[in-house]
Amino acid sequence: MMKTFNQSIINENVEIGLDKPINPNTLPSGVIKMLTDRIGDEYKAYYHYRNAANWCKDVNYKKAAAFFESEANGELGHATKLQEYLTQWNIMPSIPTAPTKANFSSLVDIINQSYIIEYELLEQYSADAKNIFNQHQATYNFIQEYVDIQNGEVAEYCDLLNALQLVNTGNKFEILYFEQTYF
């Protein structure tokens, strides 16, 4: 006679006694490290976009400032969701330090740096998904959402970079037109 999953757990609990709580499973240490590293990356991206929004406000790119504020909030949400996933698996997440100061020379510079950050995150999440596929299927499924998000972010910045090819980036009026049109 085959036992169902629940019967197996009940029988194991009967052997150890139902009056004692069992220890819940947790994530493998390699998976914990990977998720912790991504938390750090998400905070790095958050601070980048927060600084970008501040820079844009300072030079009066209002639409770009609002866009980068939204990007910062999105990155903060990603970091929070990673932490919540860890706590669901009975792990106290640690938050790695992330750089909090960025220097920008122009709106083009911000877009270039943003593309690099988003592309690196796409590569990291894709590599993570590949590496944990056989280690922990539930985390693999969870990480797939981040791969999809990053793919969309890379496409968004590709569009901005392609649009920048249409303007003279040394001309302030053309950059202002670009900012008003694409943000």
C-alpha positions as CSV (number, residue, x, y, z in Angstrom):
1,M,0.0,0.0,0.0
2,M,1.3,3.4,-1.0
3,K,1.4,6.2,1.5
4,T,0.3,9.7,0.5
5,F,2.5,12.6,1.3
6,N,0.3,13.6,4.3
7,Q,0.2,10.1,5.7
8,S,4.0,10.0,5.5
9,I,4.2,13.2,7.6
10,I,1.6,12.0,10.0
11,N,3.4,8.7,10.5
12,E,6.7,10.4,11.0
13,N,5.1,12.7,13.6
14,V,3.5,9.7,15.4
15,E,6.9,8.2,15.7
16,I,8.4,11.4,17.2
17,G,5.2,12.4,19.0
18,L,2.6,14.8,17.9
19,D,3.1,16.9,21.0
20,K,6.5,18.1,19.7
21,P,6.8,20.5,16.8
22,I,8.8,19.4,13.8
23,N,11.5,21.7,12.4
24,P,10.4,23.2,9.1
25,N,12.7,22.8,6.1
26,T,14.8,25.8,5.0
27,L,16.7,26.7,1.9
28,P,20.1,25.4,1.0
29,S,23.0,27.7,2.0
30,G,24.0,28.4,-1.6
31,V,20.4,29.5,-2.4
32,I,20.5,31.8,0.7
33,K,23.7,33.4,-0.4
34,M,22.5,33.9,-3.9
35,L,19.3,35.6,-2.7
36,T,21.3,37.7,-0.2
37,D,23.6,38.8,-3.1
38,R,20.5,39.8,-5.2
39,I,19.1,41.8,-2.2
40,G,22.4,43.8,-2.3
41,D,22.1,44.3,-6.0
42,E,18.5,45.5,-5.7
43,Y,19.6,48.1,-3.1
44,K,22.4,49.2,-5.3
45,A,19.9,49.8,-8.1
46,Y,17.6,51.6,-5.6
47,Y,20.3,54.0,-4.5
48,H,21.3,54.6,-8.1
49,Y,17.8,55.5,-9.2
50,R,17.2,57.6,-6.0
51,N,20.4,59.6,-6.8
52,A,19.4,59.8,-10.5
53,A,16.0,61.3,-9.5
54,N,17.7,63.8,-7.2
55,W,20.1,64.8,-10.0
56,C,17.3,65.2,-12.4
57,K,15.3,67.4,-10.0
58,D,18.3,69.5,-9.4
59,V,18.7,70.3,-13.1
60,N,15.0,70.5,-13.7
61,Y,14.3,67.4,-15.7
62,K,11.0,66.9,-14.0
63,K,9.7,64.0,-16.1
64,A,12.9,62.1,-15.8
65,A,13.0,62.7,-12.1
66,A,9.5,61.2,-11.7
67,F,10.5,58.3,-13.9
68,F,13.6,57.6,-11.8
69,E,11.7,57.9,-8.6
70,S,9.3,55.2,-9.9
71,E,12.3,53.1,-10.8
72,A,13.8,53.5,-7.3
73,N,10.5,52.4,-5.7
74,G,10.4,49.4,-8.0
75,E,13.9,48.3,-7.0
76,L,13.0,48.8,-3.3
77,G,10.0,46.5,-3.9
78,H,12.2,43.9,-5.5
79,A,14.5,43.9,-2.4
80,T,11.6,43.7,-0.1
81,K,10.1,40.8,-1.9
82,L,13.4,38.9,-1.8
83,Q,13.6,39.4,1.9
84,E,10.0,38.3,2.4
85,Y,10.8,35.1,0.4
86,L,13.7,34.3,2.8
87,T,11.5,34.9,5.9
88,Q,8.9,32.6,4.5
89,W,11.6,29.9,4.6
90,N,12.5,30.7,8.2
91,I,15.6,32.7,7.3
92,M,16.5,36.0,8.8
93,P,17.7,38.0,5.8
94,S,20.8,40.0,6.0
95,I,21.0,43.2,4.0
96,P,24.4,43.8,2.3
97,T,25.8,47.2,2.2
98,A,25.2,49.1,-1.1
99,P,26.8,52.2,-2.5
100,T,24.7,55.2,-1.8
101,K,26.4,57.9,-3.8
102,A,26.5,58.2,-7.6
103,N,28.0,60.8,-9.8
104,F,26.3,61.8,-13.0
105,S,27.4,64.2,-15.7
106,S,24.3,64.2,-17.8
107,L,20.9,62.6,-18.5
108,V,22.6,60.4,-21.1
109,D,25.1,59.3,-18.5
110,I,22.3,58.3,-16.1
111,I,20.6,56.3,-18.9
112,N,23.9,54.6,-19.8
113,Q,24.6,53.6,-16.2
114,S,21.0,52.5,-15.7
115,Y,21.2,50.2,-18.7
116,I,24.4,48.6,-17.4
117,I,22.9,48.0,-14.0
118,E,19.7,46.5,-15.5
119,Y,21.6,44.3,-17.9
120,E,23.9,43.0,-15.2
121,L,20.9,42.2,-13.0
122,L,19.4,40.3,-16.0
123,E,22.6,38.3,-16.4
124,Q,22.8,37.6,-12.6
125,Y,19.2,36.4,-12.3
126,S,19.5,34.3,-15.4
127,A,22.7,32.7,-14.1
128,D,21.1,32.2,-10.7
129,A,18.0,30.5,-12.2
130,K,20.3,28.1,-14.2
131,N,22.4,27.3,-11.1
132,I,19.5,26.6,-8.8
133,F,17.3,24.7,-11.2
134,N,18.3,21.3,-9.7
135,Q,18.9,22.6,-6.2
136,H,15.6,24.1,-5.3
137,Q,12.7,24.2,-7.7
138,A,10.5,26.5,-5.7
139,T,13.3,29.2,-5.7
140,Y,13.9,28.6,-9.4
141,N,10.2,29.4,-10.0
142,F,10.5,32.5,-7.8
143,I,13.6,33.8,-9.5
144,Q,11.9,33.4,-13.0
145,E,9.7,36.4,-12.1
146,Y,12.9,38.5,-11.6
147,V,14.3,37.3,-14.9
148,D,11.1,38.4,-16.6
149,I,11.2,41.8,-14.8
150,Q,14.8,42.4,-15.8
151,N,14.2,41.4,-19.4
152,G,11.5,44.2,-19.5
153,E,13.8,46.7,-17.8
154,V,16.6,46.0,-20.3
155,A,14.2,46.5,-23.2
156,E,13.0,49.8,-21.7
157,Y,16.5,51.1,-21.5
158,C,17.3,49.8,-25.0
159,D,14.4,52.0,-26.2
160,L,15.8,55.0,-24.4
161,L,19.3,54.4,-25.8
162,N,17.9,53.9,-29.3
163,A,15.9,57.2,-29.0
164,L,19.1,58.9,-27.9
165,Q,20.6,57.9,-31.3
166,L,18.1,60.3,-32.9
167,V,19.3,63.4,-31.1
168,N,22.5,65.4,-30.8
169,T,23.4,64.6,-27.2
170,G,25.6,67.7,-27.1
171,N,22.6,70.0,-27.8
172,K,20.7,70.9,-24.6
173,F,17.5,71.7,-26.4
174,E,17.5,68.3,-28.1
175,I,18.1,66.6,-24.8
176,L,15.3,68.6,-23.2
177,Y,13.0,67.5,-26.2
178,F,14.1,63.9,-25.6
179,E,13.3,64.1,-21.9
180,Q,9.9,65.6,-22.6
181,T,9.1,63.0,-25.3
182,Y,10.4,59.8,-23.8
183,F,9.8,60.2,-20.1
